[in-house]
């Protein structure tokens, strides 16, 4: 939890990060370009797009650093997000009592840090674009402006990708018969939305290899599809370029199918050590399909909370 914030503030911040569906995602050239530009403009050997998750700091992109994540309690970015509207700059980390004994910073030889928070349209600080140097120093005004601009660009990119996902999911639900023309719309039928998300694709790609991961996702798609009852109108589709699957189920027998999904998740954990988390929401009323999906997304966020506590 962010010091000085209430529990609900941190919960809302975490839900905002979860809603972006970016933590653990595969590398993308656009984000790699952002850290390259940040390092070049600021003249530092290291730059990161850092996202502050429940118990960890995860790097969507990194330059000059091998690790893909650290524990949250050693993350300087966790301090940066506490003042969402300000660039945080520490000229000499060794002289700052908050960081002088930080083992992660000592391991990489970090002496200088500057980070601009990544802030959603609703004001939630989910991470930062930051630069790190091995020597004490300070940025000039041009470099500070550039880092702030790169943070805004990064946030625009993340929210744009999030909207693309929402549009794709809406199309999936519509094609499944839960849209305006389908039997589940406006109270003419009942349905259940299940979101299944394979966690930490980037780490799996490193461990298994990209081709093996792609094969694993294809196999998972087939296994999940075999859990359905298509004669009742069940369907499942994978969100493009992700480890996320959206199932639309006939409510009458959705409990049995959800249990099958949960068994697949347990089997996957045992076979390749990967976590497949579920978020489920059902309707028996005239609730719009998009509202049901939103509740399923919130249930998935709650499942991530529970997994982090284990």
C-alpha positions in Angstrom: 0.0 0.0 0.0 1.2 3.5 -0.7 2.1 5.3 2.5 -0.2 8.1 3.4 -3.1 6.7 1.3 -6.2 4.9 2.5 -6.8 1.2 1.6 -9.5 2.2 -0.9 -7.1 4.5 -2.7 -4.6 1.7 -3.2 -7.4 -0.7 -4.2 -8.7 1.7 -6.8 -5.1 2.3 -8.1 -4.6 -1.4 -8.4 -7.9 -1.9 -10.2 -6.9 0.8 -12.6 -3.7 -1.0 -13.4 -5.5 -4.4 -13.7 -8.0 -2.8 -16.1 -5.1 -2.0 -18.5 -4.2 -5.7 -18.8 -0.6 -4.9 -19.4 1.3 -6.4 -16.4 3.0 -9.6 -17.6 2.3 -8.9 -21.3 4.7 -9.7 -24.1 7.4 -7.1 -25.1 6.2 -4.5 -27.7 8.5 -2.4 -29.9 6.7 0.9 -29.1 7.5 0.6 -25.4 11.1 -0.5 -26.2 11.5 2.7 -28.3 10.3 4.8 -25.4 13.0 3.6 -23.0 15.6 3.9 -25.8 14.6 7.6 -26.3 14.5 8.2 -22.5 18.0 6.9 -22.0 19.4 8.8 -25.0 17.8 12.1 -24.2 18.7 11.9 -20.5 22.2 10.4 -21.1 21.7 7.5 -18.7 22.7 3.9 -19.1 19.3 2.6 -17.8 15.7 3.5 -18.5 12.5 1.7 -17.6 8.7 1.7 -18.2 7.9 0.5 -14.7 4.5 -0.7 -13.5 3.8 -0.9 -9.7 1.8 -4.1 -9.1 0.6 -5.5 -5.8 3.8 -6.9 -4.4 6.2 -6.2 -7.3 7.5 -3.7 -9.7 7.3 -5.1 -13.3 9.0 -3.6 -16.3 7.0 -3.4 -19.5 10.2 -2.2 -21.2 13.8 -1.8 -20.0 17.2 -0.6 -21.3 20.4 -1.4 -19.6 18.9 -3.8 -17.0 18.4 -7.6 -17.2 15.7 -8.1 -14.5 12.1 -8.0 -15.7 10.8 -7.2 -12.2 11.7 -6.5 -8.6 10.0 -6.7 -5.2 7.8 -3.6 -4.7 9.4 -2.8 -1.4 12.7 -1.9 -3.1 11.2 0.0 -6.0 12.0 3.7 -6.2 9.0 4.0 -8.5 6.8 3.1 -5.6 7.8 6.4 -4.1 7.4 8.3 -7.4 3.8 7.3 -7.8 2.9 8.9 -4.4 3.0 12.3 -6.1 1.3 11.6 -9.4 1.7 15.1 -10.8 5.4 15.6 -10.1 8.6 14.3 -11.6 10.6 12.6 -8.9 14.4 13.2 -9.1 17.0 12.0 -6.6 20.5 13.4 -7.3 22.3 10.8 -5.2 20.5 7.8 -4.0 23.2 7.0 -1.5 22.5 10.3 0.4 18.8 9.7 0.6 17.8 7.8 3.7 14.9 6.1 1.9 17.3 4.4 -0.6 20.8 4.4 1.0 20.5 0.8 2.1 18.4 -0.5 -0.8 19.9 -3.8 -1.9 18.5 -3.7 -5.4 20.0 -0.3 -6.1 23.4 -1.4 -4.7 23.3 -4.5 -6.9 22.9 -2.4 -10.1 25.2 0.4 -8.9 22.4 3.0 -9.1 23.2 6.5 -7.8 20.8 8.7 -9.7 17.0 8.3 -10.4 14.4 10.4 -12.2 10.9 9.1 -12.8 7.7 10.6 -14.1 4.5 8.8 -13.0 2.2 7.2 -15.5 -1.3 8.5 -14.6 -4.6 7.3 -16.0 -7.4 9.6 -17.2 -9.0 9.0 -13.8 -5.9 10.1 -11.9 -4.5 6.7 -10.8 -0.7 6.5 -10.8 0.1 3.0 -12.1 3.9 3.3 -12.7 6.5 5.5 -14.2 8.9 6.2 -17.0 12.2 6.5 -15.3 15.9 6.8 -16.0 18.8 5.6 -13.8 22.5 6.5 -13.7 25.5 5.0 -11.9 26.8 8.4 -11.1 25.2 11.2 -9.0 23.8 14.0 -11.3 20.8 16.0 -12.2 18.7 16.5 -15.3 18.4 19.8 -17.1 15.1 21.4 -17.9 15.0 20.0 -21.4 15.5 16.5 -20.1 12.9 16.9 -17.5 10.4 18.1 -20.1 11.2 15.2 -22.3 10.7 12.6 -19.5 7.4 14.1 -18.7 6.4 14.0 -22.4 7.5 10.4 -22.7 5.3 9.5 -19.7 2.3 11.1 -21.2 3.0 9.3 -24.5 3.4 6.0 -22.7 0.1 6.5 -20.8 -1.7 7.4 -24.1 -0.3 4.2 -25.7 -1.5 2.0 -22.8 -5.0 3.5 -22.7 -5.3 3.2 -26.4 -4.4 -0.4 -26.3 -6.9 -0.9 -23.5 -9.7 0.6 -25.6 -8.7 -1.7 -28.5 -9.1 -4.6 -26.1 -12.5 -3.5 -24.9 -13.7 -3.1 -28.5 -12.4 -6.6 -29.4 -14.1 -8.1 -26.3 -17.4 -6.3 -27.2 -17.2 -7.9 -30.6 -16.5 -11.3 -29.1 -19.6 -11.0 -26.9 -21.7 -9.7 -29.8 -20.6 -12.6 -32.0 -21.5 -15.0 -29.2 -25.1 -13.8 -29.3 -24.9 -11.6 -26.3 -25.0 -8.3 -28.3 -28.0 -6.3 -29.3 -29.1 -8.9 -31.9 -28.5 -11.9 -29.6 -30.8 -13.8 -27.2 -28.9 -12.5 -24.1 -29.6 -8.9 -24.8 -32.3 -6.8 -23.0 -33.5 -9.6 -20.8 -34.4 -12.0 -23.6 -31.9 -14.6 -22.4 -29.4 -15.2 -19.6 -25.6 -15.7 -20.0 -22.3 -15.9 -18.1 -19.1 -14.1 -19.1 -15.9 -15.8 -18.0 -12.5 -14.1 -18.5 -9.5 -16.4 -18.3 -6.1 -14.8 -18.3 -2.8 -16.6 -18.4 -0.4 -14.6 -16.1 3.1 -13.4 -16.9 3.4 -14.2 -20.6 6.7 -12.3 -20.8 8.3 -14.6 -18.2 6.8 -17.7 -19.8 8.2 -16.6 -23.2 11.6 -16.3 -21.6 11.3 -19.7 -20.0 9.6 -21.7 -22.7 10.6 -19.7 -25.8 8.2 -17.7 -27.9 7.3 -20.5 -30.3 6.7 -22.9 -27.4 4.5 -20.3 -25.7 2.5 -19.8 -28.9 1.9 -23.6 -29.1 0.9 -23.7 -25.5 -1.6 -20.9 -26.0 -3.1 -22.8 -29.0 -3.3 -26.0 -27.0 -4.9 -24.1 -24.2 -7.5 -22.6 -26.5 -8.4 -26.1 -27.7 -8.6 -27.5 -24.1 -10.8 -24.6 -23.0 -13.1 -25.1 -26.0 -13.6 -28.7 -25.1 -15.0 -27.6 -21.8 -17.9 -25.9 -23.5 -21.4 -27.0 -24.3 -21.8 -25.5 -27.8 -25.3 -27.0 -28.3 -26.4 -24.5 -25.6 -24.7 -21.6 -27.3 -21.4 -21.6 -25.4 -18.4 -20.0 -27.1 -14.8 -18.9 -26.3 -12.4 -16.6 -28.1 -8.8 -15.5 -27.5 -8.1 -11.8 -27.3 -5.5 -11.1 -30.1 -1.9 -11.0 -29.0 -2.6 -11.9 -25.4 -3.1 -14.8 -23.0 -6.7 -13.7 -22.4 -9.7 -15.8 -23.3 -13.3 -14.6 -23.1 -16.1 -17.3 -22.8 -19.8 -16.6 -23.1 -21.8 -19.4 -21.5 -25.5 -20.3 -21.3 -26.3 -19.6 -17.7 -28.3 -22.8 -17.2 -25.3 -25.0 -16.9 -22.5 -22.5 -16.5 -21.4 -23.8 -13.1 -20.3 -27.1 -14.5 -18.3 -25.4 -17.3 -16.7 -23.0 -14.9 -15.6 -26.0 -12.8 -14.0 -27.5 -15.9 -12.2 -24.2 -16.5 -10.9 -24.3 -12.9 -9.6 -27.8 -13.4 -7.8 -26.7 -16.6 -6.2 -23.9 -14.5 -5.0 -26.4 -11.9 -3.6 -28.8 -14.5 -1.8 -25.9 -16.2 -0.2 -24.9 -12.9 1.1 -28.4 -12.4 2.3 -29.0 -16.0 4.2 -25.7 -16.7 3.9 -23.7 -13.5 1.7 -21.1 -15.1 -1.2 -19.3 -13.4 -4.5 -19.2 -15.3 -6.9 -16.9 -13.4 -10.7 -16.6 -13.8 -13.2 -13.8 -13.5 -16.9 -14.7 -13.8 -20.1 -12.8 -13.9 -23.7 -13.9 -14.7 -27.0 -12.1 -15.4 -30.6 -13.2 -15.2 -31.9 -9.7 -15.9 -31.9 -7.0 -18.7 -28.4 -6.1 -17.7 -26.3 -5.0 -20.8 -23.6 -7.4 -21.9 -20.9 -4.7 -21.4 -21.9 -4.4 -17.7 -21.7 -8.1 -17.2 -18.2 -8.1 -18.8 -17.1 -5.2 -16.5 -18.2 -7.2 -13.5 -16.3 -10.3 -14.8 -13.2 -8.0 -15.2 -13.5 -6.8 -11.6 -13.9 -10.5 -10.5 -10.6 -11.2 -12.3 -8.9 -8.4 -10.5 -10.2 -9.8 -7.2 -8.7 -13.2 -8.2 -5.4 -11.5 -8.7 -5.7 -10.0 -5.2 -6.3 -13.5 -3.8 -3.4 -15.0 -5.7 -1.0 -12.3 -4.4 -2.0 -13.1 -0.8 -1.2 -16.8 -1.2 
